[in-house]
């Protein structure tokens, strides 16, 4: 067994996790795919440019259940890993994930193991006001997604390896669990309104952009930094060790309940 107690973002973590076998490749065509309702899976900065290319490059590889689930606090905790390829989409958009909305009870935490990514999150706060955050993350950096928020990962320097854990905390009513969503792409990616915001390459590294409707609704975005409560809750050994041992997950739950925003439903009448 490889020693996991070597700290967040360590080479040991990366070697262990990337050696775990094949994952599911997500390609440019997955970003362009439409759901049963005819809506695209995501907003693209330049969909015409993306459709015009002959190739269908792999943008990232998702390794679901990279580690065995951990049973803690009456819930199953799952662990995934994604490897994002460097580069840009046709039209200058950073290589990226599809993006999706988490469930209202879902606690999801990311740790970058190598490379650099831009984590974009969006939600409506307790007063219904839109919040758009971005956080540039390097090895060892942590991100917690607010409950019921939307999030997308874009690549700043790749390959970028990102580990994450997630569960559904008890006590919140919801239509389906995050596990169910993870197993059904139609629900995970196409059952909610798109956030029409993404990131393009610029002289300073990246710029958030979006459709006129998206920019009007979400604004310019605010830089977020890793919260101190999250670092303290995860601990010095990092997220892989936290998941594997399961001993300190109660500390993470308590901190998340105290500090992590709970998004409100999309305001009535504004949903496209
Ligand atoms: Fe998620």
Boltz pocket constraint, residues with backbone or C-beta under 6 A from the ligand:
constraints:
  - pocket:
      binder: B
      contacts: [[A, 100], [A, 101], [A, 102], [A, 108], [A, 145], [A, 151]]
      max_distance: 6.0
